[in-house]
Amino acid sequence: MFGTTRGNPVQGAKRTTIGLAGIGLALVAGLGLTGCSVHASVNHTTTPAGLERVVADSLEKSVGQRPEVDCGDDAIDLEDGNVVHCDVNTKGYDVEYDATVKISDVDGAKYSVDVSVADTPKSE
C-alpha cells in the first residue's frame, strides 16, 4: 500500500494543480485590488480665494468695476461643468447678489469661468 500511494503521479499532479490555481487566484485578486488604487483619478482643486480672484477679474472686465466676491470656505473641484455659487457685492455696499459660476475648459489647474449674476439682490 505504501508503495502504491507514493508512486501515483496522478494524485500528486492533482494536488499541485489545485495549489497553483489557489495561488493564481490569490495573485489575481491582489493585483485587482492594487489596480483599483493605482487607477484612482485625482481632480485638481482651487482655493476659494483663487476662484474669487478669477470671478472678480471676469466681472471687472464686463462691468468696469471690481466687485467683492465670496465663494465660501471649501476647496473647489476643477471639473468641466462644475457650478459654484458665490456672493458678489459692490465695495462699500451691503447688498449681495448670487453669482452662478460655471467652470469649463479645465486643463489641469487651468480653467475658464462663465459668471452669471442675479438681477435681484439676495434676501437676508
N, CA, C and O of each residue as an XYZ file, in Angstrom:
496
protein
N       0.802     -1.186      0.000
C       0.000      0.000      0.000
C       0.847      1.253      0.000
O       0.581      2.195     -0.746
N       1.827      1.260      0.804
C       2.676      2.435      0.907
C       3.321      2.759     -0.420
O       3.353      3.928     -0.806
N       3.830      1.787     -1.126
C       4.496      1.990     -2.398
C       3.532      2.474     -3.476
O       3.942      3.266     -4.324
N       2.304      2.051     -3.486
C       1.333      2.430     -4.498
C       0.929      3.899     -4.343
O       0.852      4.609     -5.345
N       0.675      4.367     -3.149
C       0.234      5.745     -2.911
C       1.342      6.725     -3.260
O       1.102      7.749     -3.899
N       2.543      6.404     -2.840
C       3.648      7.294     -3.083
C       4.010      7.369     -4.554
O       4.492      8.407     -5.006
N       3.800      6.329     -5.301
C       4.188      6.291     -6.698
C       3.082      6.745     -7.635
O       3.291      6.660     -8.845
N       1.936      7.215     -7.195
C       0.812      7.599     -8.053
C       1.018      9.023     -8.579
O       0.759      9.975     -7.843
N       1.476      9.205     -9.829
C       1.742     10.544    -10.354
C       0.472     11.374    -10.541
O       0.537     12.601    -10.463
N      -0.678     10.748    -10.784
C      -1.916     11.492    -10.997
C      -2.328     12.192     -9.700
O      -2.741     13.351     -9.719
N      -2.215     11.492     -8.592
C      -2.606     12.079     -7.318
C      -1.718     13.277     -6.974
O      -2.220     14.285     -6.477
N      -0.449     13.190     -7.219
C       0.467     14.300     -6.954
C       0.191     15.488     -7.866
O       0.242     16.635     -7.421
N      -0.097     15.228     -9.126
C      -0.369     16.307    -10.080
C      -1.656     17.033     -9.704
O      -1.755     18.253     -9.839
N      -2.617     16.288     -9.242
C      -3.888     16.890     -8.875
C      -3.695     17.880     -7.730
O      -4.240     18.983     -7.772
N      -2.948     17.512     -6.735
C      -2.705     18.409     -5.608
C      -1.927     19.646     -6.056
O      -2.219     20.753     -5.603
N      -0.965     19.476     -6.919
C      -0.167     20.590     -7.402
C      -1.035     21.564     -8.194
O      -0.910     22.776     -8.018
N      -1.898     21.067     -9.048
C      -2.774     21.908     -9.856
C      -3.704     22.726     -8.964
O      -3.879     23.923     -9.194
N      -4.288     22.115     -7.976
C      -5.183     22.833     -7.068
C      -4.403     23.900     -6.312
O      -4.887     25.019     -6.143
N      -3.214     23.566     -5.860
C      -2.393     24.534     -5.140
C      -2.029     25.728     -6.007
O      -2.108     26.867     -5.546
N      -1.630     25.492     -7.264
C      -1.277     26.577     -8.168
C      -2.490     27.417     -8.533
O      -2.378     28.636     -8.662
N      -3.644     26.787     -8.700
C      -4.857     27.537     -9.020
C      -5.220     28.468     -7.864
O      -5.620     29.611     -8.082
N      -5.081     27.978     -6.649
C      -5.367     28.822     -5.479
C      -4.411     29.990     -5.382
O      -4.830     31.104     -5.065
N      -3.142     29.763     -5.647
C      -2.142     30.834     -5.608
C      -2.419     31.837     -6.726
O      -2.345     33.047     -6.508
N      -2.741     31.335     -7.932
C      -3.056     32.213     -9.059
C      -4.254     33.086     -8.770
O      -4.247     34.272     -9.097
N      -5.287     32.521     -8.160
C      -6.479     33.287     -7.803
C      -6.139     34.358     -6.773
O      -6.620     35.487     -6.870
N      -5.326     34.017     -5.801
C      -4.917     34.995     -4.793
C      -4.124     36.136     -5.436
O      -4.307     37.297     -5.072
N      -3.244     35.811     -6.392
C      -2.468     36.846     -7.076
C      -3.363     37.754     -7.912
O      -3.192     38.973     -7.909
N      -4.314     37.163     -8.623
C      -5.231     37.961     -9.443
C      -6.053     38.877     -8.548
O      -6.232     40.052     -8.868
N      -6.550     38.362     -7.444
C      -7.336     39.191     -6.523
C      -6.469     40.315     -5.966
O      -6.927     41.453     -5.866
N      -5.238     40.016     -5.605
C      -4.332     41.037     -5.090
C      -4.008     42.094     -6.129
O      -3.970     43.283     -5.810
N      -3.775     41.682     -7.363
C      -3.493     42.638     -8.426
C      -4.720     43.485     -8.732
O      -4.604     44.670     -9.044
N      -5.898     42.870     -8.640
C      -7.123     43.624     -8.875
C      -7.292     44.738     -7.864
O      -7.695     45.845     -8.220
N      -6.991     44.459     -6.612
C      -7.095     45.488     -5.579
C      -6.053     46.573     -5.793
O      -6.343     47.759     -5.636
N      -4.861     46.174     -6.147
C      -3.812     47.152     -6.405
C      -4.186     48.015     -7.595
O      -3.972     49.226     -7.570
N      -4.741     47.412     -8.636
C      -5.137     48.153     -9.825
C      -6.162     49.227     -9.514
O      -6.116     50.309    -10.100
N      -7.087     48.951     -8.602
C      -8.104     49.937     -8.256
C      -7.473     51.175     -7.637
O      -7.841     52.299     -7.978
N      -6.538     50.975     -6.742
C      -5.956     52.136     -6.080
C      -5.019     52.905     -7.005
O      -4.878     54.120     -6.863
N      -4.388     52.233     -7.934
C      -3.467     52.895     -8.847
C      -4.231     53.744     -9.854
O      -3.751     54.805    -10.253
N      -5.407     53.298    -10.271
C      -6.160     53.984    -11.306
C      -7.125     55.028    -10.760
O      -7.918     55.575    -11.526
N      -7.086     55.318     -9.489
C      -7.981     56.324     -8.928
C      -7.646     57.678     -9.535
O      -6.479     58.062     -9.612
N      -8.678     58.401     -9.966
C      -8.427     59.699    -10.596
C      -8.251     60.776     -9.535
O      -8.834     60.708     -8.454
N      -7.452     61.750     -9.860
C      -7.195     62.848     -8.945
C      -7.690     64.125     -9.609
O      -7.214     64.505    -10.679
N      -8.644     64.780     -8.969
C      -9.149     66.036     -9.506
C      -8.324     67.180     -8.957
O      -7.933     67.173     -7.790
N      -8.065     68.150     -9.794
C      -7.418     69.358     -9.332
C      -8.464     70.200     -8.624
O      -9.651     70.134     -8.944
N      -8.021     70.977     -7.676
C      -8.916     71.887     -6.970
C      -8.296     73.280     -6.963
O      -7.115     73.466     -7.254
N      -9.136     74.245     -6.620
C      -8.642     75.597     -6.407
C      -9.178     76.071     -5.065
O     -10.181     75.556     -4.570
N      -8.522     77.029     -4.494
C      -8.982     77.597     -3.229
C     -10.123     78.560     -3.512
O     -10.242     79.059     -4.631
N     -10.962     78.829     -2.521
C     -11.999     79.838     -2.723
C     -11.398     81.184     -3.121
O     -11.953     81.879     -3.972
N     -10.279     81.555     -2.520
C      -9.628     82.831     -2.856
C      -9.199     82.864     -4.316
O      -9.304     83.901     -4.971
N      -8.716     81.736     -4.831
C      -8.312     81.662     -6.231
C      -9.496     81.856     -7.167
O      -9.402     82.599     -8.144
N     -10.622     81.186     -6.872
C     -11.818     81.343     -7.699
C     -12.382     82.755     -7.561
O     -12.829     83.339     -8.548
N     -12.367     83.309     -6.356
C     -12.858     84.679     -6.140
C     -12.091     85.677     -7.004
O     -12.680     86.597     -7.572
N     -10.799     85.495     -7.099
C      -9.947     86.376     -7.914
C     -10.324     86.276     -9.393
O     -10.421     87.291    -10.083
N     -10.536     85.056     -9.875
C     -10.894     84.840    -11.275
C     -12.272     85.441    -11.567
O     -12.465     86.073    -12.606
N     -13.229     85.246    -10.654
C     -14.579     85.803    -10.829
C     -14.526     87.327    -10.808
O     -15.154     87.977    -11.644
N     -13.790     87.900     -9.873
C     -13.674     89.365     -9.789
C     -13.027     89.927    -11.052
O     -13.463     90.962    -11.557
N     -11.993     89.261    -11.570
C     -11.350     89.695    -12.817
C     -12.346     89.685    -13.968
O     -12.409     90.629    -14.756
N     -13.121     88.615    -14.056
C     -14.096     88.469    -15.137
C     -15.171     89.556    -15.063
O     -15.513     90.163    -16.078
N     -15.698     89.801    -13.869
C     -16.734     90.817    -13.722
C     -16.183     92.223    -13.925
O     -16.874     93.083    -14.471
N     -14.963     92.465    -13.498
C     -14.351     93.777    -13.699
C     -14.209     94.076    -15.198
O     -14.435     95.205    -15.631
N     -13.835     93.067    -15.982
C     -13.740     93.252    -17.432
C     -15.108     93.556    -18.041
O     -15.216     94.348    -18.977
N     -16.153     92.919    -17.502
C     -17.501     93.077    -18.058
C     -18.154     94.402    -17.700
O     -18.754     95.049    -18.559
N     -18.044     94.817    -16.423
C     -18.790     95.993    -15.968
C     -17.910     97.191    -15.655
O     -18.420     98.283    -15.407
N     -16.600     97.004    -15.664
C     -15.702     98.126    -15.425
C     -15.467     98.462    -13.970
O     -14.814     99.458    -13.659
N     -15.993     97.641    -13.072
C     -15.815     97.869    -11.638
C     -15.479     96.536    -10.975
O     -16.081     95.514    -11.302
N     -14.529     96.538    -10.052
C     -14.124     95.292     -9.390
C     -15.025     95.039     -8.182
O     -15.034     95.837     -7.245
N     -15.777     93.949     -8.192
C     -16.653     93.626     -7.063
C     -15.911     92.865     -5.971
O     -14.804     92.369     -6.179
N     -16.539     92.785     -4.813
C     -16.080     91.889     -3.757
C     -16.786     90.554     -3.991
O     -17.983     90.520     -4.277
N     -16.045     89.465     -3.870
C     -16.598     88.137     -4.171
C     -16.289     87.206     -3.012
O     -15.178     87.210     -2.481
N     -17.283     86.403     -2.618
C     -17.109     85.398     -1.562
C     -17.634     84.070     -2.094
O     -18.828     83.926     -2.356
N     -16.738     83.106     -2.251
C     -17.115     81.787     -2.778
C     -17.053     80.708     -1.699
O     -16.902     79.529     -2.019
N     -17.163     81.083     -0.451
C     -17.197     80.099      0.633
C     -15.826     79.757      1.173
O     -14.852     80.485      0.978
N     -15.779     78.620      1.863
C     -14.559     78.218      2.561
C     -13.948     76.910      2.059
O     -12.803     76.599      2.387
N     -14.698     76.142      1.270
C     -14.233     74.814      0.855
C     -13.497     74.855     -0.475
O     -13.788     75.684     -1.337
N     -12.539     73.948     -0.627
C     -11.823     73.810     -1.895
C     -12.830     73.500     -3.002
O     -13.846     72.850     -2.757
N     -12.552     73.958     -4.197
C     -13.473     73.809     -5.316
C     -12.866     72.865     -6.342
O     -11.739     73.068     -6.795
N     -13.628     71.823     -6.710
C     -13.175     70.860     -7.714
C     -13.158     71.514     -9.085
O     -14.128     72.150     -9.497
N     -12.057     71.351     -9.776
C     -11.950     71.866    -11.141
C     -12.366     70.754    -12.091
O     -11.546     69.949    -12.531
N     -13.658     70.729    -12.397
C     -14.233     69.759    -13.321
C     -15.107     70.511    -14.301
O     -15.850     71.413    -13.913
N     -15.022     70.145    -15.568
C     -15.882     70.769    -16.575
C     -17.341     70.643    -16.147
O     -17.810     69.552    -15.820
N     -18.050     71.765    -16.152
C     -19.467     71.765    -15.812
C     -19.765     71.981    -14.337
O     -20.929     72.137    -13.967
N     -18.754     71.994    -13.491
C     -18.985     72.227    -12.059
C     -19.549     73.637    -11.879
O     -19.024     74.592    -12.451
N     -20.614     73.770    -11.087
C     -21.246     75.064    -10.831
C     -21.046     75.426     -9.363
O     -21.310     74.626     -8.465
N     -20.572     76.653     -9.143
C     -20.321     77.157     -7.794
C     -21.126     78.445     -7.625
O     -21.202     79.269     -8.536
N     -21.722     78.600     -6.446
C     -22.459     79.840     -6.155
C     -21.586     80.718     -5.263
O     -21.081     80.275     -4.232
N     -21.425     81.951     -5.675
C     -20.632     82.920     -4.927
C     -21.504     84.138     -4.618
O     -22.458     84.429     -5.339
N     -21.168     84.838     -3.552
C     -21.826     86.104     -3.223
C     -20.991     87.234     -3.804
O     -19.768     87.250     -3.667
N     -21.669     88.188     -4.459
C     -20.996     89.311     -5.102
C     -21.640     90.593     -4.615
O     -22.864     90.682     -4.520
N     -20.818     91.591     -4.305
C     -21.354     92.911     -3.978
C     -20.368     93.986     -4.407
O     -19.186     93.726     -4.630
N     -20.889     95.198     -4.516
C     -20.044     96.338     -4.849
C     -19.390     96.819     -3.569
O     -20.054     96.962     -2.543
N     -18.107     97.066     -3.626
C     -17.356     97.501     -2.455
C     -18.038     98.709     -1.805
O     -18.377     99.684     -2.475
N     -18.231     98.621     -0.485
C     -18.862     99.703      0.267
C     -20.368     99.549      0.426
O     -20.986    100.323      1.158
N     -20.969     98.579     -0.235
C     -22.416     98.335     -0.134
C     -22.662     96.996      0.541
O     -21.862     96.069      0.411
N     -23.769     96.899      1.262
C     -24.111     95.661      1.964
C     -25.044     94.762      1.159
O     -25.443     93.705      1.648
N     -25.391     95.148     -0.032
C     -26.318     94.368     -0.847
C     -25.524     93.294     -1.596
O     -24.576     93.591     -2.323
N     -25.941     92.029     -1.395
C     -25.248     90.913     -2.046
C     -26.121     90.295     -3.125
O     -27.344     90.227     -3.001
N     -25.466     89.851     -4.178
C     -26.127     89.171     -5.281
C     -25.536     87.772     -5.413
O     -24.361     87.548     -5.121
N     -26.368     86.838     -5.857
C     -25.886     85.482     -6.109
C     -25.250     85.453     -7.494
O     -25.841     85.903     -8.476
N     -24.050     84.921     -7.551
C     -23.373     84.740     -8.834
C     -23.211     83.240     -9.063
O     -22.662     82.526     -8.224
N     -23.694     82.782    -10.198
C     -23.527     81.388    -10.587
C     -22.282     81.315    -11.458
O     -22.195     81.968    -12.498
N     -21.323     80.514    -11.020
C     -20.041     80.407    -11.715
C     -19.920     78.991    -12.268
O     -19.872     78.020    -11.512
N     -19.871     78.886    -13.587
C     -19.715     77.582    -14.229
C     -18.269     77.438    -14.696
O     -17.747     78.279    -15.427
N     -17.639     76.353    -14.255
C     -16.241     76.086    -14.597
C     -16.194     75.258    -15.885
O     -16.943     74.294    -16.045
N     -15.296     75.653    -16.804
C     -15.179     74.921    -18.069
C     -13.735     74.954    -18.565
O     -12.872     75.598    -17.969
N     -13.495     74.258    -19.651
C     -12.179     74.210    -20.293
C     -11.057     73.874    -19.302
O      -9.983     74.476    -19.328
N     -11.332     72.902    -18.432
C     -10.350     72.521    -17.416
C      -9.203     71.761    -18.071
O      -9.408     70.787    -18.796
N      -7.992     72.234    -17.794
C      -6.775     71.581    -18.262
C      -5.790     71.607    -17.103
O      -4.993     72.535    -16.969
N      -5.856     70.581    -16.273
C      -5.037     70.552    -15.055
C      -5.518     71.610    -14.095
O      -6.665     71.572    -13.649
N      -4.645     72.566    -13.766
C      -5.007     73.640    -12.845
C      -5.511     74.884    -13.583
O      -5.855     75.880    -12.947
N      -5.557     74.837    -14.917
C      -6.049     75.969    -15.703
C      -7.525     75.753    -16.016
O      -7.949     74.621    -16.251
N      -8.310     76.828    -16.022
C      -9.734     76.718    -16.276
C     -10.313     78.067    -16.686
O      -9.679     79.111    -16.531
N     -11.532     78.014    -17.212
C     -12.274     79.216    -17.561
C     -13.553     79.254    -16.732
O     -14.003     78.230    -16.217
N     -14.124     80.432    -16.610
C     -15.388     80.560    -15.886
C     -16.390     81.347    -16.719
O     -16.022     82.216    -17.509
N     -17.653     81.025    -16.525
C     -18.765     81.781    -17.087
C     -19.558     82.247    -15.873
O     -20.107     81.430    -15.134
N     -19.617     83.554    -15.668
C     -20.240     84.116    -14.472
C     -21.568     84.760    -14.840
O     -21.650     85.555    -15.776
N     -22.601     84.407    -14.094
C     -23.915     84.992    -14.290
C     -24.388     85.528    -12.935
O     -24.530     84.766    -11.979
N     -24.629     86.830    -12.856
C     -25.056     87.459    -11.609
C     -26.562     87.678    -11.647
O     -27.110     88.128    -12.654
N     -27.222     87.357    -10.542
C     -28.683     87.513    -10.439
C     -29.067     88.980    -10.614
O     -28.297     89.878    -10.275
N     -30.270     89.210    -11.147
C     -30.764     90.569    -11.362
C     -31.232     91.232    -10.059
O     -31.211     92.456     -9.931
N     -31.645     90.417     -9.114
C     -32.157     90.957     -7.838
C     -31.241     90.527     -6.697
O     -30.617     89.468     -6.761
N     -31.161     91.351     -5.653
C     -30.307     91.013     -4.501
C     -30.821     89.780     -3.763
O     -31.991     89.410     -3.863
N     -29.919     89.165     -3.028
C     -30.294     88.049     -2.170
C     -31.127     88.578     -1.015
O     -30.863     89.666     -0.503
N     -32.117     87.825     -0.608
C     -32.893     88.240      0.561
C     -32.193     87.716      1.801
O     -31.658     86.607      1.805
N     -32.199     88.500      2.827
C     -31.465     88.119      4.036
C     -32.377     87.510      5.053
O     -31.929     87.129      6.135
